[in-house]
Amino acid sequence: MEKEFREYRTGQGVPVSGSYICQSGEKSSLNKNDTFPQCPISGQDTYWKHQNET
C-alpha cells in the first residue's frame, strides 16, 4: 500500500498522533485531535508533514 504524504496547515485538526515537522524544519509531537500550531520558529502560519519513522 502506498503511503500518503499530505501537508496540514496551521489550525487544522491533527488526524493521527505522532511527530510532525513544519516548513522551517522544527519537529513537534502532536496528539490526535490537537490543532496544528503556528511555526515554533517564526510564529507564523505554516504547513506540517507527518514525520514517518523507518
PDB file of N, CA, C, O and CB in Angstrom:
ATOM      1  N   MET A   1       0.853  -1.185   0.000  1.00  0.00           N
ATOM      2  CA  MET A   1       0.000   0.000   0.000  1.00  0.00           C
ATOM      3  C   MET A   1       0.894   1.243   0.000  1.00  0.00           C
ATOM      4  O   MET A   1       1.905   1.281   0.702  1.00  0.00           O
ATOM      5  CB  MET A   1      -0.968   0.001   1.235  1.00  0.00           C
ATOM      6  N   GLU A   2       0.530   2.236  -0.771  1.00  0.00           N
ATOM      7  CA  GLU A   2       1.302   3.463  -0.889  1.00  0.00           C
ATOM      8  C   GLU A   2       1.005   4.393   0.280  1.00  0.00           C
ATOM      9  O   GLU A   2      -0.149   4.553   0.676  1.00  0.00           O
ATOM     10  CB  GLU A   2       1.000   4.162  -2.219  1.00  0.00           C
ATOM     11  N   LYS A   3       2.061   5.012   0.836  1.00  0.00           N
ATOM     12  CA  LYS A   3       1.892   5.946   1.940  1.00  0.00           C
ATOM     13  C   LYS A   3       1.457   7.303   1.417  1.00  0.00           C
ATOM     14  O   LYS A   3       1.839   7.708   0.319  1.00  0.00           O
ATOM     15  CB  LYS A   3       3.188   6.075   2.746  1.00  0.00           C
ATOM     16  N   GLU A   4       0.660   7.997   2.205  1.00  0.00           N
ATOM     17  CA  GLU A   4       0.166   9.319   1.815  1.00  0.00           C
ATOM     18  C   GLU A   4       1.052  10.386   2.446  1.00  0.00           C
ATOM     19  O   GLU A   4       1.274  10.369   3.657  1.00  0.00           O
ATOM     20  CB  GLU A   4      -1.323   9.514   2.243  1.00  0.00           C
ATOM     21  N   PHE A   5       1.561  11.310   1.640  1.00  0.00           N
ATOM     22  CA  PHE A   5       2.389  12.400   2.131  1.00  0.00           C
ATOM     23  C   PHE A   5       1.590  13.686   1.989  1.00  0.00           C
ATOM     24  O   PHE A   5       1.664  14.376   0.973  1.00  0.00           O
ATOM     25  CB  PHE A   5       3.749  12.485   1.358  1.00  0.00           C
ATOM     26  N   ARG A   6       0.839  13.986   3.013  1.00  0.00           N
ATOM     27  CA  ARG A   6      -0.059  15.118   2.978  1.00  0.00           C
ATOM     28  C   ARG A   6       0.469  16.234   3.865  1.00  0.00           C
ATOM     29  O   ARG A   6       1.111  15.981   4.884  1.00  0.00           O
ATOM     30  CB  ARG A   6      -1.463  14.704   3.412  1.00  0.00           C
ATOM     31  N   GLU A   7       0.194  17.459   3.472  1.00  0.00           N
ATOM     32  CA  GLU A   7       0.553  18.612   4.288  1.00  0.00           C
ATOM     33  C   GLU A   7      -0.688  19.104   5.014  1.00  0.00           C
ATOM     34  O   GLU A   7      -1.797  19.069   4.482  1.00  0.00           O
ATOM     35  CB  GLU A   7       1.174  19.742   3.421  1.00  0.00           C
ATOM     36  N   TYR A   8      -0.478  19.560   6.235  1.00  0.00           N
ATOM     37  CA  TYR A   8      -1.555  20.085   7.063  1.00  0.00           C
ATOM     38  C   TYR A   8      -1.211  21.523   7.431  1.00  0.00           C
ATOM     39  O   TYR A   8      -0.054  21.841   7.703  1.00  0.00           O
ATOM     40  CB  TYR A   8      -1.771  19.210   8.341  1.00  0.00           C
ATOM     41  N   ARG A   9      -2.198  22.370   7.437  1.00  0.00           N
ATOM     42  CA  ARG A   9      -1.991  23.795   7.689  1.00  0.00           C
ATOM     43  C   ARG A   9      -2.303  24.130   9.140  1.00  0.00           C
ATOM     44  O   ARG A   9      -3.119  23.469   9.783  1.00  0.00           O
ATOM     45  CB  ARG A   9      -2.862  24.645   6.748  1.00  0.00           C
ATOM     46  N   THR A  10      -1.642  25.164   9.645  1.00  0.00           N
ATOM     47  CA  THR A  10      -1.936  25.689  10.981  1.00  0.00           C
ATOM     48  C   THR A  10      -3.452  25.858  11.142  1.00  0.00           C
ATOM     49  O   THR A  10      -4.123  26.421  10.278  1.00  0.00           O
ATOM     50  CB  THR A  10      -1.202  27.048  11.218  1.00  0.00           C
ATOM     51  N   GLY A  11      -3.968  25.361  12.259  1.00  0.00           N
ATOM     52  CA  GLY A  11      -5.401  25.486  12.539  1.00  0.00           C
ATOM     53  C   GLY A  11      -6.197  24.240  12.212  1.00  0.00           C
ATOM     54  O   GLY A  11      -7.305  24.070  12.720  1.00  0.00           O
ATOM     55  N   GLN A  12      -5.655  23.356  11.369  1.00  0.00           N
ATOM     56  CA  GLN A  12      -6.355  22.112  11.061  1.00  0.00           C
ATOM     57  C   GLN A  12      -6.192  21.137  12.223  1.00  0.00           C
ATOM     58  O   GLN A  12      -5.275  21.273  13.032  1.00  0.00           O
ATOM     59  CB  GLN A  12      -5.823  21.487   9.744  1.00  0.00           C
ATOM     60  N   GLY A  13      -7.090  20.154  12.300  1.00  0.00           N
ATOM     61  CA  GLY A  13      -7.008  19.131  13.328  1.00  0.00           C
ATOM     62  C   GLY A  13      -5.969  18.078  12.972  1.00  0.00           C
ATOM     63  O   GLY A  13      -5.806  17.716  11.807  1.00  0.00           O
ATOM     64  N   VAL A  14      -5.269  17.593  13.993  1.00  0.00           N
ATOM     65  CA  VAL A  14      -4.262  16.541  13.808  1.00  0.00           C
ATOM     66  C   VAL A  14      -4.983  15.208  13.629  1.00  0.00           C
ATOM     67  O   VAL A  14      -5.735  14.803  14.516  1.00  0.00           O
ATOM     68  CB  VAL A  14      -3.265  16.483  15.025  1.00  0.00           C
ATOM     69  N   PRO A  15      -4.775  14.504  12.494  1.00  0.00           N
ATOM     70  CA  PRO A  15      -5.511  13.269  12.227  1.00  0.00           C
ATOM     71  C   PRO A  15      -4.963  12.045  12.962  1.00  0.00           C
ATOM     72  O   PRO A  15      -5.722  11.132  13.287  1.00  0.00           O
ATOM     73  CB  PRO A  15      -5.507  12.999  10.758  1.00  0.00           C
ATOM     74  N   VAL A  16      -3.649  12.015  13.230  1.00  0.00           N
ATOM     75  CA  VAL A  16      -3.006  10.871  13.853  1.00  0.00           C
ATOM     76  C   VAL A  16      -1.914  11.373  14.793  1.00  0.00           C
ATOM     77  O   VAL A  16      -1.127  12.241  14.414  1.00  0.00           O
ATOM     78  CB  VAL A  16      -2.422   9.905  12.783  1.00  0.00           C
ATOM     79  N   SER A  17      -1.856  10.844  16.003  1.00  0.00           N
ATOM     80  CA  SER A  17      -0.795  11.227  16.926  1.00  0.00           C
ATOM     81  C   SER A  17       0.564  10.862  16.355  1.00  0.00           C
ATOM     82  O   SER A  17       0.715   9.837  15.690  1.00  0.00           O
ATOM     83  CB  SER A  17      -0.995  10.558  18.288  1.00  0.00           C
ATOM     84  N   GLY A  18       1.555  11.711  16.620  1.00  0.00           N
ATOM     85  CA  GLY A  18       2.897  11.409  16.160  1.00  0.00           C
ATOM     86  C   GLY A  18       3.759  12.646  16.067  1.00  0.00           C
ATOM     87  O   GLY A  18       3.392  13.723  16.537  1.00  0.00           O
ATOM     88  N   SER A  19       4.913  12.470  15.450  1.00  0.00           N
ATOM     89  CA  SER A  19       5.873  13.547  15.264  1.00  0.00           C
ATOM     90  C   SER A  19       5.627  14.217  13.919  1.00  0.00           C
ATOM     91  O   SER A  19       5.510  13.547  12.893  1.00  0.00           O
ATOM     92  CB  SER A  19       7.322  13.018  15.356  1.00  0.00           C
ATOM     93  N   TYR A  20       5.551  15.537  13.934  1.00  0.00           N
ATOM     94  CA  TYR A  20       5.324  16.318  12.723  1.00  0.00           C
ATOM     95  C   TYR A  20       6.444  17.336  12.572  1.00  0.00           C
ATOM     96  O   TYR A  20       7.046  17.762  13.558  1.00  0.00           O
ATOM     97  CB  TYR A  20       3.940  17.020  12.761  1.00  0.00           C
ATOM     98  N   ILE A  21       6.715  17.719  11.340  1.00  0.00           N
ATOM     99  CA  ILE A  21       7.760  18.689  11.056  1.00  0.00           C
ATOM    100  C   ILE A  21       7.172  19.835  10.237  1.00  0.00           C
ATOM    101  O   ILE A  21       6.428  19.612   9.282  1.00  0.00           O
ATOM    102  CB  ILE A  21       8.946  18.023  10.306  1.00  0.00           C
ATOM    103  N   CYS A  22       7.519  21.079  10.629  1.00  0.00           N
ATOM    104  CA  CYS A  22       6.971  22.249   9.936  1.00  0.00           C
ATOM    105  C   CYS A  22       7.898  22.662   8.795  1.00  0.00           C
ATOM    106  O   CYS A  22       8.967  22.081   8.610  1.00  0.00           O
ATOM    107  CB  CYS A  22       6.770  23.430  10.922  1.00  0.00           C
ATOM    108  N   GLN A  23       7.480  23.661   8.042  1.00  0.00           N
ATOM    109  CA  GLN A  23       8.257  24.140   6.896  1.00  0.00           C
ATOM    110  C   GLN A  23       9.653  24.609   7.299  1.00  0.00           C
ATOM    111  O   GLN A  23      10.580  24.538   6.492  1.00  0.00           O
ATOM    112  CB  GLN A  23       7.517  25.273   6.204  1.00  0.00           C
ATOM    113  N   SER A  24       9.817  25.084   8.523  1.00  0.00           N
ATOM    114  CA  SER A  24      11.115  25.562   8.992  1.00  0.00           C
ATOM    115  C   SER A  24      12.021  24.428   9.459  1.00  0.00           C
ATOM    116  O   SER A  24      13.187  24.645   9.789  1.00  0.00           O
ATOM    117  CB  SER A  24      10.923  26.553  10.116  1.00  0.00           C
ATOM    118  N   GLY A  25      11.465  23.206   9.483  1.00  0.00           N
ATOM    119  CA  GLY A  25      12.248  22.046   9.904  1.00  0.00           C
ATOM    120  C   GLY A  25      12.153  21.735  11.385  1.00  0.00           C
ATOM    121  O   GLY A  25      12.859  20.855  11.878  1.00  0.00           O
ATOM    122  N   GLU A  26      11.294  22.442  12.100  1.00  0.00           N
ATOM    123  CA  GLU A  26      11.123  22.212  13.536  1.00  0.00           C
ATOM    124  C   GLU A  26      10.172  21.047  13.767  1.00  0.00           C
ATOM    125  O   GLU A  26       9.085  21.005  13.191  1.00  0.00           O
ATOM    126  CB  GLU A  26      10.597  23.484  14.239  1.00  0.00           C
ATOM    127  N   LYS A  27      10.581  20.101  14.612  1.00  0.00           N
ATOM    128  CA  LYS A  27       9.753  18.929  14.915  1.00  0.00           C
ATOM    129  C   LYS A  27       8.902  19.194  16.147  1.00  0.00           C
ATOM    130  O   LYS A  27       9.304  19.912  17.062  1.00  0.00           O
ATOM    131  CB  LYS A  27      10.631  17.677  15.129  1.00  0.00           C
ATOM    132  N   SER A  28       7.720  18.597  16.147  1.00  0.00           N
ATOM    133  CA  SER A  28       6.814  18.733  17.269  1.00  0.00           C
ATOM    134  C   SER A  28       5.999  17.461  17.411  1.00  0.00           C
ATOM    135  O   SER A  28       5.546  16.892  16.418  1.00  0.00           O
ATOM    136  CB  SER A  28       5.898  19.957  17.093  1.00  0.00           C
ATOM    137  N   SER A  29       5.814  17.019  18.638  1.00  0.00           N
ATOM    138  CA  SER A  29       4.997  15.839  18.919  1.00  0.00           C
ATOM    139  C   SER A  29       3.566  16.311  19.168  1.00  0.00           C
ATOM    140  O   SER A  29       3.313  17.099  20.079  1.00  0.00           O
ATOM    141  CB  SER A  29       5.556  15.028  20.153  1.00  0.00           C
ATOM    142  N   LEU A  30       2.636  15.823  18.350  1.00  0.00           N
ATOM    143  CA  LEU A  30       1.243  16.257  18.440  1.00  0.00           C
ATOM    144  C   LEU A  30       0.330  15.050  18.634  1.00  0.00           C
ATOM    145  O   LEU A  30       0.619  13.952  18.157  1.00  0.00           O
ATOM    146  CB  LEU A  30       0.834  17.047  17.175  1.00  0.00           C
ATOM    147  N   ASN A  31      -0.763  15.268  19.332  1.00  0.00           N
ATOM    148  CA  ASN A  31      -1.734  14.200  19.584  1.00  0.00           C
ATOM    149  C   ASN A  31      -2.947  14.344  18.678  1.00  0.00           C
ATOM    150  O   ASN A  31      -3.315  15.443  18.264  1.00  0.00           O
ATOM    151  CB  ASN A  31      -2.172  14.208  21.054  1.00  0.00           C
ATOM    152  N   LYS A  32      -3.557  13.203  18.383  1.00  0.00           N
ATOM    153  CA  LYS A  32      -4.774  13.196  17.581  1.00  0.00           C
ATOM    154  C   LYS A  32      -5.787  14.156  18.199  1.00  0.00           C
ATOM    155  O   LYS A  32      -5.952  14.202  19.418  1.00  0.00           O
ATOM    156  CB  LYS A  32      -5.364  11.761  17.478  1.00  0.00           C
ATOM    157  N   ASN A  33      -6.453  14.912  17.353  1.00  0.00           N
ATOM    158  CA  ASN A  33      -7.473  15.902  17.717  1.00  0.00           C
ATOM    159  C   ASN A  33      -6.895  17.194  18.270  1.00  0.00           C
ATOM    160  O   ASN A  33      -7.656  18.102  18.607  1.00  0.00           O
ATOM    161  CB  ASN A  33      -8.408  15.314  18.726  1.00  0.00           C
ATOM    162  N   ASP A  34      -5.546  17.310  18.378  1.00  0.00           N
ATOM    163  CA  ASP A  34      -4.940  18.610  18.663  1.00  0.00           C
ATOM    164  C   ASP A  34      -5.142  19.476  17.422  1.00  0.00           C
ATOM    165  O   ASP A  34      -5.617  18.993  16.394  1.00  0.00           O
ATOM    166  CB  ASP A  34      -3.402  18.476  19.037  1.00  0.00           C
ATOM    167  N   THR A  35      -4.788  20.733  17.517  1.00  0.00           N
ATOM    168  CA  THR A  35      -4.811  21.641  16.375  1.00  0.00           C
ATOM    169  C   THR A  35      -3.369  21.952  15.995  1.00  0.00           C
ATOM    170  O   THR A  35      -2.541  22.230  16.862  1.00  0.00           O
ATOM    171  CB  THR A  35      -5.608  22.953  16.699  1.00  0.00           C
ATOM    172  N   PHE A  36      -3.067  21.904  14.695  1.00  0.00           N
ATOM    173  CA  PHE A  36      -1.712  22.237  14.254  1.00  0.00           C
ATOM    174  C   PHE A  36      -1.403  23.676  14.641  1.00  0.00           C
ATOM    175  O   PHE A  36      -2.170  24.587  14.328  1.00  0.00           O
ATOM    176  CB  PHE A  36      -1.553  22.032  12.717  1.00  0.00           C
ATOM    177  N   PRO A  37      -0.262  23.882  15.333  1.00  0.00           N
ATOM    178  CA  PRO A  37       0.100  25.226  15.798  1.00  0.00           C
ATOM    179  C   PRO A  37       0.808  26.041  14.722  1.00  0.00           C
ATOM    180  O   PRO A  37       1.087  25.554  13.626  1.00  0.00           O
ATOM    181  CB  PRO A  37       0.985  25.131  17.027  1.00  0.00           C
ATOM    182  N   GLN A  38       1.088  27.290  15.066  1.00  0.00           N
ATOM    183  CA  GLN A  38       1.917  28.126  14.208  1.00  0.00           C
ATOM    184  C   GLN A  38       3.352  27.619  14.293  1.00  0.00           C
ATOM    185  O   GLN A  38       3.684  26.828  15.175  1.00  0.00           O
ATOM    186  CB  GLN A  38       1.825  29.633  14.618  1.00  0.00           C
ATOM    187  N   CYS A  39       4.187  28.069  13.388  1.00  0.00           N
ATOM    188  CA  CYS A  39       5.593  27.673  13.369  1.00  0.00           C
ATOM    189  C   CYS A  39       6.250  28.081  14.685  1.00  0.00           C
ATOM    190  O   CYS A  39       6.144  29.240  15.085  1.00  0.00           O
ATOM    191  CB  CYS A  39       6.337  28.313  12.160  1.00  0.00           C
ATOM    192  N   PRO A  40       6.928  27.150  15.372  1.00  0.00           N
ATOM    193  CA  PRO A  40       7.595  27.483  16.625  1.00  0.00           C
ATOM    194  C   PRO A  40       8.759  28.463  16.439  1.00  0.00           C
ATOM    195  O   PRO A  40       9.175  29.110  17.401  1.00  0.00           O
ATOM    196  CB  PRO A  40       8.096  26.219  17.283  1.00  0.00           C
ATOM    197  N   ILE A  41       9.282  28.580  15.233  1.00  0.00           N
ATOM    198  CA  ILE A  41      10.412  29.467  14.968  1.00  0.00           C
ATOM    199  C   ILE A  41       9.941  30.867  14.565  1.00  0.00           C
ATOM    200  O   ILE A  41      10.382  31.865  15.135  1.00  0.00           O
ATOM    201  CB  ILE A  41      11.300  28.876  13.870  1.00  0.00           C
ATOM    202  N   SER A  42       9.041  30.931  13.577  1.00  0.00           N
ATOM    203  CA  SER A  42       8.622  32.234  13.041  1.00  0.00           C
ATOM    204  C   SER A  42       7.378  32.799  13.716  1.00  0.00           C
ATOM    205  O   SER A  42       7.153  34.009  13.681  1.00  0.00           O
ATOM    206  CB  SER A  42       8.367  32.115  11.566  1.00  0.00           C
ATOM    207  N   GLY A  43       6.560  31.929  14.335  1.00  0.00           N
ATOM    208  CA  GLY A  43       5.312  32.379  14.939  1.00  0.00           C
ATOM    209  C   GLY A  43       4.218  32.643  13.910  1.00  0.00           C
ATOM    210  O   GLY A  43       3.174  33.207  14.236  1.00  0.00           O
ATOM    211  N   GLN A  44       4.466  32.227  12.653  1.00  0.00           N
ATOM    212  CA  GLN A  44       3.522  32.433  11.558  1.00  0.00           C
ATOM    213  C   GLN A  44       2.823  31.122  11.206  1.00  0.00           C
ATOM    214  O   GLN A  44       3.273  30.041  11.589  1.00  0.00           O
ATOM    215  CB  GLN A  44       4.243  33.006  10.321  1.00  0.00           C
ATOM    216  N   ASP A  45       1.712  31.235  10.468  1.00  0.00           N
ATOM    217  CA  ASP A  45       1.046  30.044   9.962  1.00  0.00           C
ATOM    218  C   ASP A  45       2.021  29.272   9.078  1.00  0.00           C
ATOM    219  O   ASP A  45       2.864  29.862   8.402  1.00  0.00           O
ATOM    220  CB  ASP A  45      -0.246  30.414   9.177  1.00  0.00           C
ATOM    221  N   THR A  46       1.895  27.947   9.092  1.00  0.00           N
ATOM    222  CA  THR A  46       2.824  27.108   8.355  1.00  0.00           C
ATOM    223  C   THR A  46       2.147  25.823   7.910  1.00  0.00           C
ATOM    224  O   THR A  46       0.976  25.588   8.210  1.00  0.00           O
ATOM    225  CB  THR A  46       4.054  26.795   9.204  1.00  0.00           C
ATOM    226  N   TYR A  47       2.883  25.007   7.201  1.00  0.00           N
ATOM    227  CA  TYR A  47       2.425  23.671   6.815  1.00  0.00           C
ATOM    228  C   TYR A  47       3.204  22.639   7.614  1.00  0.00           C
ATOM    229  O   TYR A  47       4.385  22.826   7.903  1.00  0.00           O
ATOM    230  CB  TYR A  47       2.598  23.432   5.282  1.00  0.00           C
ATOM    231  N   TRP A  48       2.543  21.564   7.963  1.00  0.00           N
ATOM    232  CA  TRP A  48       3.143  20.473   8.733  1.00  0.00           C
ATOM    233  C   TRP A  48       3.045  19.173   7.952  1.00  0.00           C
ATOM    234  O   TRP A  48       2.069  18.943   7.237  1.00  0.00           O
ATOM    235  CB  TRP A  48       2.456  20.326  10.110  1.00  0.00           C
ATOM    236  N   LYS A  49       4.054  18.325   8.087  1.00  0.00           N
ATOM    237  CA  LYS A  49       4.038  16.981   7.496  1.00  0.00           C
ATOM    238  C   LYS A  49       4.317  15.970   8.589  1.00  0.00           C
ATOM    239  O   LYS A  49       5.104  16.223   9.501  1.00  0.00           O
ATOM    240  CB  LYS A  49       5.083  16.851   6.342  1.00  0.00           C
ATOM    241  N   HIS A  50       3.661  14.817   8.489  1.00  0.00           N
ATOM    242  CA  HIS A  50       3.900  13.734   9.443  1.00  0.00           C
ATOM    243  C   HIS A  50       5.308  13.214   9.241  1.00  0.00           C
ATOM    244  O   HIS A  50       5.730  12.962   8.113  1.00  0.00           O
ATOM    245  CB  HIS A  50       2.858  12.591   9.278  1.00  0.00           C
ATOM    246  N   GLN A  51       6.034  13.052  10.340  1.00  0.00           N
ATOM    247  CA  GLN A  51       7.410  12.544  10.284  1.00  0.00           C
ATOM    248  C   GLN A  51       7.328  11.014  10.324  1.00  0.00           C
ATOM    249  O   GLN A  51       7.081  10.425  11.376  1.00  0.00           O
ATOM    250  CB  GLN A  51       8.297  13.112  11.482  1.00  0.00           C
ATOM    251  N   ASN A  52       7.538  10.386   9.174  1.00  0.00           N
ATOM    252  CA  ASN A  52       7.468   8.932   9.106  1.00  0.00           C
ATOM    253  C   ASN A  52       8.720   8.312   9.703  1.00  0.00           C
ATOM    254  O   ASN A  52       9.841   8.698   9.373  1.00  0.00           O
ATOM    255  CB  ASN A  52       7.282   8.467   7.660  1.00  0.00           C
ATOM    256  N   GLU A  53       8.514   7.356  10.576  1.00  0.00           N
ATOM    257  CA  GLU A  53       9.643   6.662  11.186  1.00  0.00           C
ATOM    258  C   GLU A  53       9.924   5.411  10.412  1.00  0.00           C
ATOM    259  O   GLU A  53       9.004   4.665  10.076  1.00  0.00           O
ATOM    260  CB  GLU A  53       9.376   6.336  12.661  1.00  0.00           C
ATOM    261  N   THR A  54      11.209   5.160  10.115  1.00  0.00           N
ATOM    262  CA  THR A  54      11.582   3.980   9.358  1.00  0.00           C
ATOM    263  C   THR A  54      12.450   3.047  10.168  1.00  0.00           C
ATOM    264  O   THR A  54      12.856   1.996   9.673  1.00  0.00           O
ATOM    265  CB  THR A  54      12.294   4.374   8.097  1.00  0.00           C
TER     266      THR A  54
END
